[in-house]
Amino acid sequence: MKLTVRSLLLLAAGAAAGGLVWSQRERLWPAPKTVPGPAAGGGHLLVSGWKIRPAGRQVPLSTLPLAARLTGDGKRMLILQSGYRKPRVSLHDAVTGGELASVELKDSFHGLAVRGNRVFVGGGTTGAVYELALHGDGIAVERSIPFGTTGDTFIGDVAVSPDGSTLYAADLLANTIGVFRIETGQPVRRFETGKMPYRLLLDPDRNEILTTSWAEGEVIRHDLAAGRILQKIPVGSHTTDMIWQTKPRRLIVAASHTNNVFLLSARGNGDLAVTERLNISLTPNQPVGMTPSALLLDSNHRLLIACSDANTVAVADLSGARSRVLGFIPVGWYPTGLIALPGSRIGVLNGKGERSFPNPAGPRKEGEQRQSFAHAGTLQTGSLTLIEPFDAAQLAEHSRTTIENSPYRDHLLKDAGVPAGNPIPSRPGAPSPIKHVIYVVKENRTYDQVFGDLPGGNGDPSLVLFGEASSVNHRKLAREFVLFDNFYVNGDVSADGHNWSAGAIAPDMTNKLWPNLYSGRGARFSLYWGRPPANHTEEASRPHGGYLWTGAFKAGLTVRNYGWLTKARPKAKSGEDQVADAESPELLAATNRLFRPYDLSYPDVDRIKFFLDDLATWEREGEMPRLIVMRLGNDHTAGLTPGGLSPRSMFADNDLALGRLVEAVSRSRFWKQTAIFVLEDDAQSGPDHIDSHRSLAFVISPYVRRRSVDSSFYNTVSMLRTMELILGLPPMTHFDAAAQPMYTAFTSTPDLSPYQAEMPRVSLTERNPDRGALAARSLRLDFSEADRIDDAELNDILYLALQGRPAPPPVRSIFNPSWTNREDDEEEGEGER
C-alpha cells in the first residue's frame, strides 16, 4: 500500500489551525547577489536553497553528531559526534541538554550502545570497539576491544545482548558481524553479512540478529547461534536505520535513497515481507531527496523519521490498520539521529547545525600575520534540537513552517519558470533551437583564482593565481560569451562534488564518511564511483536518482563520454585503450576508449585530440550525440612535484584544451544547435573574497548574450536543470527540480560567430625544480585522484610558488550558496548583501 501526503492535505483533522494547504503559487527567483545568511522573519537561508527555522530549542554540538542514547537512569544522554573534528562522546543533562562531560576518541562512526554504566562505541578505522565507563556525571575510556587490523576494518554499529554478556559489531569494509564476550573481550566468532552493514538490531522474540545493507538495499536476518543467513529481504536503496514495533509486531526500515519508509511483517515461519510503504514526500510528485535516515517510535504510536536532505522530521501514525503521515517538524540542517527524552520530548541530532558560516579568519590584509586555515569540515558544527510535546494544531503549524522552508514545488516539474521565447524550454520536452549539449567538468578552482582581476566582474585581483598568460582562453571565453561572477559549486570537496555535478545530490554515505577521510583518519571508502580504493563501497556511492546520462540513456538519447567516472588502465600508451571500466555498461559503451581518464601526467591537449577526431567523423556522417560529457582535470595541478609540469604549465594545458574544443565546435556544422556548459566539480576550499565555493562557469553557444556579465545567483544544479530542459529530461532530485535554469544568459537571436583559440603565453612544458621546500611538501601529497590531497596544503603550495606568499584562508559557507524561496512580500530582500 502506497500512502502519500496529498497536495491539498488537511493536516491533523480538526486542528484549530484548520489544516495546512500546500501553496502552489509561483516561486519567485531571488534578485542577483543574493547570498545565504539571516532570513527575514527569522532563521537562516541555507546554502542549499532551503531555510532553517527549527522548532524547539537548539543545543550546540561538535561536528557530525550521528547517535544519541539515554543512560540507564534516563536522566542523562550520550551523544556520539564523528565529524571532521576529533571524534567524541559527550554526556548531557536529558532535560536541559547541557553538556556535563566528554571524552575524545581516535576514531568512531555511528555505533553507540549503553548497558548499565558501560558504553560501547564503534571505533571506525581503529578496528576496535571502545568501552567507556560512566562515573556519576563523568565519562572515561576503559578499554579498546580489538576487532580486526587497523586499515582493513571499519567498525560502525554495535549492539549488546539483553543479558549484557555479548557484544556485536558491524564491519563495513569486511562485510562481517563480529561477536565478543564482554567480560573477557575475546572474540567468539565472525560471520559474513551483506555489503556495508549499517544497522544491527536484535530480535527480541527470536534468537536472531538483523542488519541493513547500505550498499545492497536489503535487510538480512541471521541466526545468532551460527551466524548463518536466514533471509535477505529487498527493501529500498540505501537501507539505513530500522526499529521494531511491538503492537502489531513489525519491522520499520528507512531507505535513505528513496522518499519512503518500509513496514515489514512476519509470516508464521518468521520470514519478513514488506506489507506497507510510507511516502514521506512533502508533495505528491516530489523527486527523491528526502533522505530518510533515522527512526523513532514515541509513546503515542507515532513514528518519527529524520529526513536529512529536507531538514525535517516526518511524523506518521501507526496505530490504525492503515498507517498515515500526519505532518512534519522543522529541525536543523541535515538531521541524522533521534532520541526519546523524559516528559515525552524528542531530541533531534542535526549533522550540520543550524546554518553555514564564513571562515572567521577571512582573507588577510596587507601586513597582517597569516591566521590559521580552517577546513570546511571543522567549521560546520552540529546541534541538538529539543522538541516539546506537540498536539495536532502545533504539528499543523510545524508542517506549515517545513513547507515554507522548502524551495521545491510540484509545478516546477511542468514549468520551470523560463520566460516565453527563451531558447531554454520552460517545460520538459518543449522545442528548443539547441539540440546538442556538451558538459565539461574541470577541477578545483575558485572564481578569484582565475578571474579575480577580470574587468566587469566582482573579483579580488590579489587572489589571482592564473593570470592572462596561463588562462588566455578562459578569459577570452568569458569576455566573448558570458562572465558569471555569482556562480557557486554545490560540492565542498571532490568526494561530493562529482556526485553533485553528475547527480544533483551527494549520497548519504558520502556525506557521513567524507569527514573521516578528509580529517586524515583514513577510511578506505570509494566516495564517488571510480575513486580509489576500488572496492564494494563503490556500489553505495551512486547518487539517489542516478546520473545525468542515466536519464539520457533511458530517454533514448545518444551519449558520448570522455573520461568521466571511468578507471584508467595503468601505463597505457597514447593511442592504446586507456579505459579499464566505467560507472555502468551503458556508459562504458558510450566512452571514447582512447581518451585517458584522470591522470595528471597526461596532457589535456593530447586528450582533446580524440574528441576532435570524433567531431571530424560526426561532421562527415552528419550526426553528433545529443549529450557529450567530458572530464578535463589538469587545472587541478600537481603542485611543485619535483621535475613535474609546473602549475602554470598545467593550467595553460587545460586552458588550451578547452579553447580548442570550443573553436572546433564553433566551426562545425553543429554549432548552430549546440550549447557547451563548463564548471569545476568543486573549488578545492580555495581562497575567494565572496565564498570558497564561488567558482568558474561557462555557457558557450550562439544563443548566449554575447559579451555580457551575468550576476544571477546560479550553482551546479542550476546548470544541470538547464541541460535537462534542453534535452527533455526530468530532474534527478528535488534539488535540480527546484533550481533556477540559467535562462538569463540566453537570447533568442543567435550569433554564429566562431571562436578562435589562443596559444597560452607560457610554455606547456615548463618544469618544477627538482628540489626545494615546496617540492618536498608536494611529494607528500597523493595526486592519483582529485580528492586525495590536503586541500589547504596544496593551496598553500600554489600561492607560495606563484605569489610568494601563503594562501589566504578561504571564506567559507560549506557547500554552495543558492537561491531563496521568497513567496511572500514580507520576505523581499532577505539574504541580500
C-alpha positions in Angstrom: 0.0 0.0 0.0 1.4 3.4 -1.0 0.5 6.2 1.3 1.2 9.8 0.4 0.7 13.4 1.5 -1.7 15.0 -1.0 -1.2 18.5 -2.3 -4.3 19.7 -0.5 -3.6 17.7 2.6 -5.6 18.5 5.7 -3.0 18.0 8.4 -4.3 16.9 11.8 -8.0 16.9 11.1 -10.0 19.1 13.5 -6.9 21.1 14.4 -7.6 24.7 15.5 -5.5 25.9 12.6 -7.9 24.4 10.2 -5.2 22.3 8.4 -2.4 23.1 6.0 -2.8 23.6 2.3 0.3 23.3 0.1 1.0 26.5 -1.7 1.1 26.2 -5.5 1.9 29.9 -6.2 4.8 30.6 -8.5 8.1 30.7 -6.5 10.0 34.0 -7.0 13.6 33.7 -8.0 16.0 35.8 -5.9 17.5 39.0 -7.0 21.1 38.9 -8.2 23.7 39.0 -5.5 21.6 37.0 -3.0 23.7 35.1 -0.5 22.9 32.8 2.3 22.5 34.2 5.8 19.9 35.5 8.2 16.4 35.5 6.7 13.7 38.0 7.2 11.2 36.7 9.7 13.9 34.6 11.5 16.0 31.6 10.7 18.7 31.3 8.0 18.7 30.8 4.3 20.9 27.8 3.7 23.5 27.3 1.0 21.3 24.6 -0.4 18.3 26.9 -1.1 16.3 25.7 1.9 15.6 27.7 5.0 16.3 26.6 8.6 13.7 27.7 11.1 13.9 24.9 13.6 11.2 24.2 16.2 12.2 23.9 19.9 15.4 24.8 21.5 18.9 24.3 20.0 22.0 23.0 21.8 25.4 23.3 20.0 27.5 20.2 19.5 30.7 19.3 17.7 30.9 18.1 14.1 28.5 15.5 12.6 26.6 14.0 15.6 25.3 10.6 14.5 23.9 8.8 17.5 22.3 9.5 20.9 21.3 7.2 23.8 19.9 7.6 27.3 21.7 6.4 30.3 20.1 3.7 32.4 18.5 6.2 34.8 17.0 8.2 32.0 18.4 11.4 33.4 21.3 11.9 31.1 22.0 11.2 27.4 25.2 10.3 25.5 25.8 11.9 22.1 28.4 10.5 19.6 30.0 13.0 17.3 32.1 11.6 14.4 32.8 14.5 12.0 35.9 16.3 10.9 37.0 17.4 14.4 38.3 14.9 16.9 35.5 12.3 17.4 34.0 12.5 20.9 31.2 11.2 23.1 29.6 13.8 25.3 27.3 13.4 28.3 24.4 15.7 28.6 21.6 16.5 31.0 18.5 14.9 29.4 16.2 17.8 30.4 18.3 20.9 29.6 20.7 19.4 27.1 23.6 21.0 28.9 26.9 19.2 28.5 28.3 17.5 31.7 31.4 15.8 30.4 33.0 14.5 27.2 35.8 12.2 26.1 37.7 12.2 22.8 38.4 9.1 20.7 40.9 8.3 18.0 38.0 7.4 15.6 34.3 6.5 15.6 31.3 6.3 13.3 27.7 5.8 14.4 27.6 2.8 16.7 26.6 3.6 20.3 25.2 1.2 22.9 24.6 1.5 26.6 24.3 -1.2 29.2 24.2 -0.1 32.8 27.2 2.2 33.3 29.0 0.7 30.3 29.0 2.5 26.9 30.2 0.8 23.7 31.3 2.8 20.6 32.2 1.6 17.2 35.8 2.7 16.6 35.8 3.2 12.8 39.3 2.9 11.3 40.8 1.7 14.6 39.4 -1.8 14.0 38.1 -1.8 17.6 35.1 -1.2 19.9 35.7 1.3 22.7 34.3 0.6 26.1 33.6 3.7 28.1 32.5 3.9 31.8 30.1 6.3 33.4 31.1 7.6 36.8 28.4 10.0 38.1 28.5 12.9 35.7 31.8 11.9 34.2 32.8 9.6 31.4 36.1 7.9 30.5 37.6 5.3 28.2 38.1 2.0 30.0 39.5 -0.2 27.2 39.6 -0.9 23.5 38.3 -4.3 22.3 40.2 -5.2 19.1 38.1 -6.4 16.2 40.5 -6.5 13.2 43.6 -5.0 11.6 43.7 -1.2 11.6 43.1 0.0 8.0 41.4 -3.3 6.9 38.3 -2.8 9.0 35.8 0.0 9.8 33.7 -0.6 12.8 30.3 1.0 12.6 27.2 -0.1 14.6 27.4 -2.0 17.8 24.7 -3.9 19.8 24.7 -5.6 23.2 22.7 -8.8 24.1 19.8 -8.4 26.6 21.8 -10.1 29.4 24.7 -7.8 28.8 27.2 -10.6 28.2 27.7 -10.4 24.4 28.8 -7.6 22.1 28.1 -7.5 18.4 29.9 -5.2 16.0 29.4 -4.4 12.3 32.5 -4.1 9.9 31.6 -2.0 6.9 34.7 -2.9 5.0 34.9 -6.6 5.7 31.1 -7.1 5.4 31.0 -9.1 8.6 29.5 -9.1 12.1 31.8 -9.9 15.0 30.7 -11.5 18.3 32.6 -10.9 21.5 32.3 -11.8 25.2 32.2 -8.5 27.0 33.9 -9.6 30.2 37.0 -11.0 28.5 36.9 -9.0 25.3 37.6 -12.3 23.5 36.1 -13.0 20.0 33.5 -15.7 19.8 33.0 -15.8 16.0 32.7 -13.6 13.0 30.2 -14.2 10.2 29.6 -12.7 6.8 26.6 -10.5 6.0 25.6 -8.0 3.3 27.7 -5.3 1.9 28.4 -2.4 4.2 26.3 -3.5 7.2 24.9 -0.2 8.6 22.5 -1.0 11.5 22.4 -4.0 13.8 19.2 -5.0 15.5 18.5 -7.9 17.8 15.1 -9.7 17.5 13.5 -9.6 21.0 11.4 -12.6 20.2 13.7 -14.8 18.2 17.4 -15.9 18.5 18.3 -13.7 15.6 20.1 -10.5 14.6 19.2 -8.3 11.7 21.3 -5.9 9.7 20.7 -3.4 6.9 23.0 -3.5 3.9 23.9 0.1 3.0 25.2 -0.9 -0.4 22.5 -3.5 -1.4 19.3 -2.1 -0.1 18.4 -5.2 1.9 17.5 -6.3 5.4 19.4 -9.5 6.3 18.3 -12.0 9.0 20.9 -14.0 10.8 20.6 -17.0 13.1 22.6 -15.9 16.3 23.8 -19.4 17.1 25.7 -20.0 13.9 25.5 -16.7 12.1 24.0 -18.2 9.0 21.8 -16.1 6.8 18.1 -17.0 7.2 16.7 -14.4 4.8 17.5 -11.5 2.6 14.6 -9.0 2.1 14.9 -6.4 -0.7 13.6 -3.1 0.6 14.9 0.1 -1.0 18.1 1.8 -2.0 20.5 2.6 0.9 18.7 0.8 3.8 19.9 2.5 7.0 18.0 2.6 10.2 15.5 0.1 11.4 13.4 -0.4 14.6 10.8 -2.8 15.9 7.2 -2.0 16.5 5.7 -4.4 19.1 1.9 -4.0 18.6 1.4 -5.1 15.9 4.8 -6.7 15.6 6.5 -5.1 12.6 10.0 -4.1 11.4 10.3 -0.5 10.2 13.1 0.3 7.8 14.4 3.6 6.3 15.8 3.6 2.8 17.7 6.8 2.5 17.9 7.0 -1.3 14.2 7.0 -1.5 11.4 9.1 -0.1 10.0 6.1 1.6 9.9 4.1 4.9 9.0 0.4 4.7 7.0 -1.6 7.2 7.7 -5.4 7.2 5.5 -8.0 8.9 6.4 -11.6 9.8 4.9 -14.7 8.4 4.4 -17.8 10.5 7.9 -19.2 9.8 9.5 -15.9 10.8 10.1 -14.7 7.2 9.6 -10.9 6.8 7.9 -9.2 3.9 7.1 -5.6 3.0 3.4 -5.0 3.8 3.2 -1.2 3.7 5.2 1.7 2.4 5.0 5.3 3.8 5.7 8.0 1.2 7.1 10.9 3.3 7.5 13.4 0.4 6.4 16.9 1.0 4.3 17.0 -2.1 2.7 14.3 -4.3 5.2 14.4 -7.2 8.4 15.3 -5.3 11.6 13.6 -6.8 13.9 11.7 -4.5 15.8 13.8 -2.0 14.1 13.4 1.4 16.8 11.0 2.6 15.0 9.2 5.5 17.9 8.1 7.7 16.8 7.7 11.3 13.7 6.3 13.0 12.0 6.6 16.4 8.6 5.4 17.9 7.2 7.5 20.6 4.8 6.6 23.3 1.7 7.6 21.2 2.4 5.1 18.4 3.8 7.8 16.3 6.7 7.1 14.0 9.3 9.9 13.7 11.5 9.9 10.6 14.6 12.1 10.3 14.7 13.4 6.7 18.3 14.5 6.2 18.1 16.3 2.8 14.8 18.1 3.7 15.9 19.3 7.2 12.7 18.0 8.8 11.3 15.1 10.9 8.3 13.4 9.4 5.5 12.2 11.8 3.3 9.2 11.0 0.5 7.5 12.9 0.9 3.7 13.0 -1.9 3.0 15.5 -4.6 2.0 12.9 -5.0 -0.6 10.3 -3.7 2.0 7.7 -0.6 4.0 8.6 -0.8 7.7 7.7 1.6 10.6 7.5 0.5 13.4 10.0 2.9 16.2 9.2 6.4 17.5 9.6 8.6 19.2 12.2 11.3 21.7 11.0 14.7 21.0 12.6 18.3 21.8 11.8 20.5 21.2 8.8 20.8 17.5 7.8 19.2 15.6 10.7 20.9 12.3 11.4 19.5 10.9 14.6 16.5 10.8 17.0 16.1 10.1 20.7 13.1 9.9 23.0 13.6 12.1 26.1 11.8 12.3 29.5 8.5 14.0 29.5 7.5 12.9 26.0 10.0 15.2 24.5 12.1 14.5 21.4 15.7 15.1 20.6 17.0 15.5 17.1 20.6 15.4 16.1 21.5 17.8 13.2 24.6 16.9 11.4 25.4 20.4 10.1 23.8 22.5 12.8 21.5 25.5 12.1 23.4 27.5 9.4 26.5 27.8 7.3 29.4 30.1 8.3 32.0 32.3 6.7 35.6 31.5 7.7 36.2 33.6 10.9 39.8 34.2 9.8 38.8 35.6 6.4 41.3 36.8 3.8 44.3 38.5 5.5 45.0 42.2 4.9 48.4 43.5 3.8 50.9 43.3 6.7 48.8 41.1 8.9 50.2 37.8 10.1 48.6 34.8 8.4 45.8 33.2 10.5 45.3 29.5 10.8 43.5 27.7 8.0 40.1 26.4 8.9 38.8 23.5 6.8 35.1 23.4 5.9 34.6 20.2 7.9 35.7 21.8 11.1 33.6 25.0 10.7 30.2 23.2 10.2 29.3 22.1 13.7 26.2 20.1 14.6 23.4 20.7 17.0 20.7 19.1 19.1 17.1 20.2 18.7 14.9 19.7 21.8 11.2 19.5 20.8 8.5 19.7 23.4 5.3 17.6 23.3 3.0 18.7 20.5 -0.6 18.3 19.7 -2.4 18.3 16.3 -2.6 22.0 16.0 1.0 22.5 16.8 2.0 19.8 14.3 0.0 21.7 11.7 2.0 24.8 12.4 5.3 22.9 12.3 4.2 21.4 9.0 3.4 24.8 7.6 6.9 26.1 8.5 8.5 23.0 7.0 6.8 23.6 3.6 7.7 27.3 3.7 11.3 26.3 4.3 11.4 24.3 1.1 12.1 25.9 -2.4 10.5 22.9 -4.2 7.0 22.9 -5.6 5.4 20.3 -7.8 4.5 22.8 -10.5 8.2 23.3 -11.2 8.3 19.8 -12.8 6.0 21.0 -15.5 7.0 24.7 -15.7 10.5 25.8 -14.7 9.5 29.5 -14.9 11.5 30.4 -18.0 10.0 33.3 -19.9 8.4 32.6 -23.3 10.6 32.9 -26.3 13.8 31.9 -24.5 15.9 29.2 -26.1 15.7 27.2 -22.8 12.3 25.4 -22.7 10.3 26.0 -19.6 8.6 22.7 -20.0 10.5 19.4 -20.4 10.1 18.2 -24.0 9.2 21.6 -25.4 11.1 22.5 -28.5 14.5 24.3 -28.4 16.8 25.5 -31.1 19.5 23.8 -29.1 19.9 20.1 -29.8 23.3 19.2 -28.6 24.7 19.6 -25.1 28.4 19.4 -24.2 29.1 19.3 -20.5 32.8 19.7 -19.4 33.8 19.2 -15.7 37.1 20.6 -14.6 38.9 20.5 -11.2 39.1 22.8 -8.2 39.4 26.5 -8.9 37.6 29.4 -7.4 36.5 32.5 -9.3 39.1 34.8 -7.8 41.9 32.4 -8.5 41.4 32.9 -12.3 39.1 35.9 -12.8 39.8 38.0 -9.8 41.3 40.8 -11.9 38.9 40.4 -14.9 37.2 43.8 -15.7 33.5 43.8 -15.2 33.3 41.0 -12.7 33.2 41.1 -8.9 36.7 39.9 -8.2 39.7 40.4 -6.0 42.9 40.8 -8.0 45.1 40.0 -5.0 43.9 36.4 -5.1 44.6 35.6 -8.8 46.9 32.6 -9.3 46.5 32.1 -13.0 46.6 35.3 -14.9 46.2 36.2 -18.6 49.4 34.3 -19.6 48.2 30.9 -18.5 44.4 31.4 -18.7 44.1 33.3 -22.0 41.2 31.1 -23.4 39.3 31.1 -20.1 39.4 34.9 -20.1 38.7 35.2 -23.8 35.7 32.9 -23.5 34.4 34.9 -20.5 34.8 38.1 -22.5 33.3 36.9 -25.8 30.4 34.9 -24.3 29.2 35.4 -20.7 31.1 36.2 -17.5 29.3 34.6 -14.5 30.5 36.2 -11.3 27.9 34.8 -8.9 28.1 31.1 -9.7 28.7 28.5 -6.9 29.6 24.9 -6.9 27.4 22.7 -4.7 30.3 20.4 -3.8 32.5 21.1 -0.9 35.2 18.6 -1.9 35.7 16.3 -4.8 34.1 13.4 -2.8 30.7 15.1 -3.0 31.5 17.4 -5.9 31.4 14.7 -8.6 28.1 13.4 -7.3 26.6 16.9 -7.2 27.9 17.6 -10.7 26.6 14.4 -12.2 23.7 13.5 -10.0 22.3 16.7 -8.3 22.9 15.4 -4.8 25.5 13.8 -2.5 24.7 10.3 -1.3 24.2 9.9 2.5 27.3 7.6 2.6 29.4 10.4 1.1 28.0 13.0 3.5 28.7 10.8 6.5 32.1 9.4 5.6 34.0 12.2 3.7 34.8 14.0 7.0 36.6 10.8 8.2 38.7 10.7 5.0 39.5 14.4 4.8 40.4 14.7 8.5 43.2 12.2 7.9 41.6 9.3 9.8 41.8 7.3 6.6 38.5 5.5 5.9 39.0 3.2 2.9 35.8 4.0 1.1 35.1 4.9 -2.6 33.1 8.1 -2.1 32.3 8.5 -5.7 32.4 5.9 -8.5 36.0 5.2 -9.6 37.7 6.9 -6.7 40.3 4.6 -5.2 40.2 2.3 -3.4 38.1 0.3 -5.9 36.1 -2.0 -3.6 32.5 -2.9 -2.8 31.8 0.5 -1.4 31.5 1.9 -4.9 28.0 0.5 -5.1 26.9 2.8 -2.3 28.5 5.9 -3.7 25.9 6.4 -6.5 23.6 9.4 -6.1 19.9 8.9 -5.3 18.4 9.5 -8.8 21.3 8.2 -11.0 23.4 10.5 -13.2 22.6 12.9 -16.0 23.4 10.3 -18.6 21.2 7.7 -16.8 18.2 9.8 -17.8 19.6 10.3 -21.3 20.0 6.6 -21.9 16.5 6.0 -20.6 15.1 8.6 -22.9 16.9 7.0 -25.9 19.3 9.9 -26.5 22.8 9.4 -27.9 25.6 9.9 -25.4 29.4 10.1 -25.7 31.7 10.1 -22.7 35.3 11.3 -22.4 36.9 10.3 -19.1 34.2 10.9 -16.5 33.5 8.2 -13.9 35.9 5.9 -15.7 39.0 4.0 -14.5 42.3 4.3 -16.3 44.4 1.4 -17.5 47.8 1.7 -15.8 50.7 2.6 -18.1 48.7 2.6 -21.3 50.5 4.4 -24.1 48.8 7.1 -26.1 46.7 5.5 -28.8 46.1 2.4 -26.8 42.9 1.5 -24.9 43.0 3.8 -21.9 39.8 2.8 -20.1 39.6 -0.2 -17.8 36.0 0.3 -16.7 33.2 2.8 -16.3 30.3 3.6 -14.0 27.9 1.4 -15.9 27.9 -0.9 -19.0 26.0 1.8 -20.9 28.5 4.5 -20.0 31.4 2.2 -20.9 29.9 1.5 -24.3 29.5 5.3 -24.9 33.0 6.1 -23.8 35.9 7.0 -26.1 38.5 4.4 -25.1 41.4 6.5 -26.3 40.6 9.5 -24.1 42.6 8.9 -20.8 40.7 9.2 -17.5 42.0 11.4 -14.7 45.8 11.3 -14.7 47.8 14.5 -14.1 50.8 13.1 -16.0 48.8 13.0 -19.3 48.2 16.4 -21.1 44.7 17.7 -21.6 45.8 18.9 -25.1 46.5 15.3 -26.0 43.2 14.2 -24.6 41.2 16.7 -26.6 42.7 15.3 -29.9 40.4 12.3 -29.5 37.3 14.4 -29.2 38.4 16.4 -32.3 38.8 13.1 -34.2 35.2 12.1 -33.2 34.0 15.5 -34.2 35.5 15.1 -37.6 33.7 11.8 -38.0 30.4 13.3 -37.0 30.9 16.1 -39.5 31.3 13.5 -42.3 28.3 11.5 -41.1 26.1 14.4 -40.3 25.1 13.3 -36.7 26.5 14.3 -33.3 25.4 12.8 -30.0 22.8 14.7 -28.1 24.8 14.6 -24.8 28.5 14.7 -24.5 30.2 14.7 -21.1 33.9 15.2 -20.5 36.3 15.5 -17.6 39.3 17.8 -18.2 41.1 17.9 -14.9 44.6 19.2 -15.3 43.7 22.7 -13.9 43.9 20.8 -10.6 47.7 20.9 -11.0 50.3 18.6 -9.2 51.7 21.4 -7.1 55.5 21.6 -7.1 56.1 17.9 -7.6 59.8 17.7 -8.4 60.5 17.6 -12.1 56.8 17.6 -12.9 55.0 20.1 -15.0 54.6 23.5 -13.2 51.2 24.7 -12.0 51.2 27.5 -14.7 52.0 24.9 -17.4 49.3 22.5 -16.3 46.7 25.2 -16.1 47.8 26.5 -19.6 47.4 22.9 -20.9 43.9 22.8 -19.6 43.2 26.2 -20.9 44.3 25.4 -24.5 42.4 22.1 -24.5 39.2 24.0 -23.6 39.9 26.6 -26.2 40.5 24.1 -28.9 37.2 22.2 -28.0 35.2 25.4 -28.3 37.0 26.5 -31.5 36.3 23.2 -33.3 32.7 23.0 -32.3 32.1 26.7 -33.2 33.4 26.0 -36.7 31.4 22.8 -37.2 28.0 22.2 -38.8 26.6 21.5 -35.3 27.4 24.9 -33.8 24.0 26.5 -34.6 22.4 23.8 -32.4 24.9 23.4 -29.6 25.4 24.7 -26.1 28.6 24.0 -24.2 28.5 24.0 -20.3 31.7 24.1 -18.3 32.2 24.1 -14.5 34.5 22.9 -11.7 33.3 19.9 -9.7 34.4 21.7 -6.5 36.6 24.7 -5.7 39.2 22.8 -3.5 38.5 25.0 -0.5 40.3 27.8 -2.3 40.5 31.5 -1.5 37.8 33.7 -2.9 36.7 37.0 -1.4 33.0 36.1 -1.6 32.9 32.4 -0.8 35.2 29.5 -1.2 32.5 27.8 -3.4 32.2 30.6 -5.8 33.7 29.2 -9.0 34.2 29.3 -12.7 31.2 28.6 -15.0 30.8 29.0 -18.8 27.8 28.7 -21.1 29.0 28.9 -24.7 26.5 28.9 -27.5 25.3 31.0 -30.4 22.3 31.7 -28.2 24.0 33.3 -25.3 24.1 37.1 -24.6 27.5 37.8 -26.0 29.9 40.0 -24.1 27.7 40.2 -21.0 28.2 39.9 -17.3 25.5 37.8 -15.5 25.4 38.2 -11.8 22.3 36.0 -11.4 22.5 33.5 -8.5 23.4 30.2 -10.1 25.0 27.0 -9.0 25.8 23.4 -10.1 22.1 22.3 -10.0 21.1 25.4 -12.0 23.4 24.2 -14.8 22.1 20.6 -14.5 18.5 21.9 -14.7 19.3 23.9 -17.8 20.8 21.0 -19.6 17.9 18.7 -18.6 15.3 21.2 -20.0 17.2 21.4 -23.3 17.4 17.6 -23.6 13.8 17.0 -22.4 15.0 15.1 -19.3 13.2 15.1 -15.9 15.1 16.3 -12.8 17.1 13.7 -10.9 16.4 15.0 -7.3 14.4 17.8 -5.6 17.5 20.0 -5.7 17.7 20.3 -9.5 13.9 20.3 -9.7 13.8 23.4 -7.6 16.8 25.1 -9.3 16.6 28.2 -11.4 17.6 27.4 -15.0 20.3 29.7 -16.4 18.0 31.4 -18.8 19.1 34.9 -18.2 22.3 34.1 -20.1 20.4 33.2 -23.2 18.8 35.2 -26.1 16.5 34.1 -28.9 18.8 35.8 -31.5 21.8 33.6 -32.3 25.3 34.9 -33.1 27.1 32.2 -35.1 30.5 33.9 -35.0 33.1 31.2 -34.4 35.7 31.2 -31.6 39.4 31.4 -32.3 41.5 29.6 -29.7 44.6 31.4 -28.4 48.0 29.8 -27.5 48.9 30.4 -23.9 51.7 32.8 -23.1 53.6 30.3 -21.0 55.3 27.1 -22.0 53.3 23.9 -21.8 56.5 22.0 -20.9 57.7 24.3 -18.0 59.0 22.0 -15.2 59.2 22.4 -11.4 62.6 22.4 -9.8 64.0 19.1 -8.7 64.4 20.1 -5.0 63.3 22.7 -2.5 60.9 23.0 0.4 57.8 23.2 -1.8 59.0 20.2 -3.8 59.4 18.2 -0.6 55.9 19.2 0.6 54.4 18.3 -2.8 56.0 14.9 -2.7 54.0 14.1 0.4 50.7 14.6 -1.5 48.8 11.9 -3.3 47.8 13.2 -6.8 46.4 9.8 -8.0 42.8 11.1 -7.7 41.5 14.6 -7.3 40.3 14.4 -3.7 43.3 12.5 -2.1 45.4 15.6 -1.4 45.2 18.0 1.5 43.3 21.0 0.1 44.8 23.5 2.4 48.4 22.2 1.8 48.0 22.3 -2.0 46.5 25.8 -1.9 49.4 27.0 0.3 52.0 25.5 -2.1 50.4 27.1 -5.1 50.2 30.6 -3.5 53.8 30.3 -2.3 55.0 29.2 -5.7 53.0 31.7 -7.8 52.6 34.7 -5.5 55.4 34.2 -3.0 53.0 34.3 0.0 50.9 31.8 1.9 47.4 31.1 0.7 44.8 33.4 2.3 42.3 31.4 4.3 39.1 30.9 2.2 35.8 32.4 3.1 33.5 29.5 4.0 29.9 28.6 3.7 30.5 24.8 3.5 28.6 23.9 0.3 27.2 26.4 -2.1 25.0 29.5 -1.9 21.7 29.0 -3.6 18.6 30.9 -4.0 15.8 31.7 -1.6 12.2 30.7 -1.7 10.5 34.1 -1.5 6.8 33.6 -1.9 5.6 36.3 0.5 6.1 40.0 0.1 7.4 40.4 3.6 10.4 38.3 2.7 11.5 40.6 -0.1 15.2 41.3 0.2 16.2 38.5 2.6 19.7 37.3 2.2 20.7 40.4 0.2 24.2 41.7 0.7 
